[in-house]
Amino acid sequence: MLRFLTSGESHGKGLISTIEGFPAQVPVDVDFINADLRRRMGGYGRGLRMKIESDQVDIFAGVRNGETLGSPIAFIIHNRDWVNWTEVMSVEPNPEGVRKRQVTRPRPGHADLVGALKYQFKDMRNVLERSSARETASRVAVGAFCKLLLRELGIQVYSHVISIRKVRISDELLDTVSVDLIPQIESSELRCCDPALDESMKATVDDAIDRGDTIGGTFEVRAAGVPPGLGSHVHWDRKLDGRLAQALMSINAIKAVETGSGLDQAPMGSKFHDEIFYDDEKREFYRKTNRAGGIEGGTSNGQEVIVRAVVKPIATLKRPLMSVNLHTKEPFKAQYERSDTCVVPAAGVIGEAMVAIVLVQAIQEKFGGDNLSELQNNLESFRERVRAM
Ligand SMILES: Cc1cc2nc3c(=O)[nH]c(=O)nc-3n(C[C@H](O)[C@H](O)[C@H](O)COP(=O)(O)O)c2cc1C
């Protein structure tokens, strides 16, 4: 089953990733992977770093003649900014260089202090370099490989922004989101499916920039074409919703996750549940609503899988909050380092990657497949068995 490891510091030479357990003979479209990396770099409200970088995968192993080999896939994403950090990030001992960009005033809401306490560092740059969301570029590339596989199985993963601070799309629109809205979402700098909200969302970001503040929001990831039967009700760690929640929660700055309309269910009462119907022609069970987000009993039910996540405001502030100097224990304003103002659209793209990774793992668990066509056959024969029930 697919697993992956990422390594790399934010201002190091680059990010190195290895994917293991990926099926053989999946067509690899490098432009598609690089396009996803560009999508992660975008979104209104990003900082200067994203203007410096131009992320691309440099594939070293596991792909030959445009197809995966079933062997480990290895790739690097080079950090262009590294040339400006060679002394500070030196692999060889370089005490003078290391002193230059020491971090001693932890930012509330960031990993600085907890990381220093845990690993016992006097310089919190040692934490910041890895806790930075730069690492998520690796995950987006791994997720893009997974999307290429899912595409071959008729599954499409997409995301959109539901809210930026208090500006939120209407519930009516949210209920009608589908793959048909992808062109609108992709053309919006805020990845919002309501063109009427683009300007007010931008104004909210601009206002935060002017005030030296940062803002959060919510995004939704959807997967269309998911078969029923992924995950299971039989054991806690096999539940698909639990696995998706963990994967999304692992994204930097995500503070809450829901499946479907989970957070809105209380006032709805039992109307929350999606009634079951049967289409004789298609020989398929279906629902007219999808408040469960396509998952019941920890198992996909054949509807679109829908998960939502809440992104907190970024912790690095031009007008910093109070903190304490790690060495002197004196009260100080927290450290400021070049930073983003709003990352909700980018977080949605990272969310797509995490959802794609979990879906591939769940698919491999159910349908096996060392090879793409073997996997396709197994999936199709399962769909037929379900239709014949
Ligand atoms: C796409 C993206 C970009 C981010 N950029 C920044 C940033 O520029 N500055 C910052 O302080 N935090 C940024 N973050 C958030 C931090 O990485 C995150 O808050 C930190 O690692 C602590 O983890 P936690 O918020 O999950 O507790 C970003 C997060 C994402 C998803």
The ligand as an SDF file (V2000), in Angstrom:
LIG
                    3D

 31 33  0  0  0  0  0  0  0  0999 V2000
    0.1460   27.0780    2.4250 C   0  0  0  0  0  0  0  0  0  0  0  0
    0.5490   27.4900    3.8040 C   0  0  0  0  0  0  0  0  0  0  0  0
    1.4300   28.5390    3.9620 C   0  0  0  0  0  0  0  0  0  0  0  0
    1.7980   28.9820    5.2330 C   0  0  0  0  0  0  0  0  0  0  0  0
    2.6240   30.0710    5.3490 N   0  0  0  0  0  0  0  0  0  0  0  0
    2.9180   30.5320    6.5830 C   0  0  0  0  0  0  0  0  0  0  0  0
    3.7050   31.7020    6.7340 C   0  0  0  0  0  0  0  0  0  0  0  0
    4.1210   32.3460    5.7640 O   0  0  0  0  0  0  0  0  0  0  0  0
    3.9850   32.1230    8.0010 N   0  0  0  0  0  0  0  0  0  0  0  0
    3.5270   31.4590    9.1080 C   0  0  0  0  0  0  0  0  0  0  0  0
    3.7940   31.8580   10.2230 O   0  0  0  0  0  0  0  0  0  0  0  0
    2.7810   30.3390    8.9860 N   0  0  0  0  0  0  0  0  0  0  0  0
    2.4730   29.8580    7.7580 C   0  0  0  0  0  0  0  0  0  0  0  0
    1.6950   28.7260    7.6450 N   0  0  0  0  0  0  0  0  0  0  0  0
    1.2170   28.0570    8.8590 C   0  0  0  0  0  0  0  0  0  0  0  0
    2.3180   27.3930    9.6720 C   0  0  0  0  0  0  0  0  0  0  0  0
    3.0890   26.5190    8.8780 O   0  0  0  0  0  0  0  0  0  0  0  0
    1.7180   26.6840   10.8870 C   0  0  0  0  0  0  0  0  0  0  0  0
    0.8760   27.5510   11.5760 O   0  0  0  0  0  0  0  0  0  0  0  0
    2.7990   26.2030   11.8290 C   0  0  0  0  0  0  0  0  0  0  0  0
    3.5260   25.1760   11.2040 O   0  0  0  0  0  0  0  0  0  0  0  0
    2.2570   25.6660   13.1710 C   0  0  0  0  0  0  0  0  0  0  0  0
    1.4300   24.5620   12.9480 O   0  0  0  0  0  0  0  0  0  0  0  0
   -0.1240   24.5640   13.3280 P   0  0  0  0  0  0  0  0  0  0  0  0
   -0.6630   25.8810   12.9280 O   0  0  0  0  0  0  0  0  0  0  0  0
   -0.6970   23.4450   12.5360 O   0  0  0  0  0  0  0  0  0  0  0  0
   -0.2250   24.3520   14.8200 O   0  0  0  0  0  0  0  0  0  0  0  0
    1.3060   28.3070    6.3840 C   0  0  0  0  0  0  0  0  0  0  0  0
    0.4240   27.2310    6.2230 C   0  0  0  0  0  0  0  0  0  0  0  0
    0.0290   26.8290    4.9470 C   0  0  0  0  0  0  0  0  0  0  0  0
   -0.9500   25.6950    4.8070 C   0  0  0  0  0  0  0  0  0  0  0  0
  1  2  1  0
  2  3  1  0
  2 30  2  0
  3  4  2  0
  4  5  1  0
  4 28  1  0
  5  6  2  0
  6  7  1  0
  6 13  1  0
  7  8  2  0
  7  9  1  0
  9 10  1  0
 10 11  2  0
 10 12  1  0
 12 13  2  0
 13 14  1  0
 14 15  1  0
 14 28  1  0
 15 16  1  0
 16 17  1  0
 16 18  1  0
 18 19  1  0
 18 20  1  0
 20 21  1  0
 20 22  1  0
 22 23  1  0
 23 24  1  0
 24 25  2  0
 24 26  1  0
 24 27  1  0
 28 29  2  0
 29 30  1  0
 30 31  1  0
M  END
$$$$
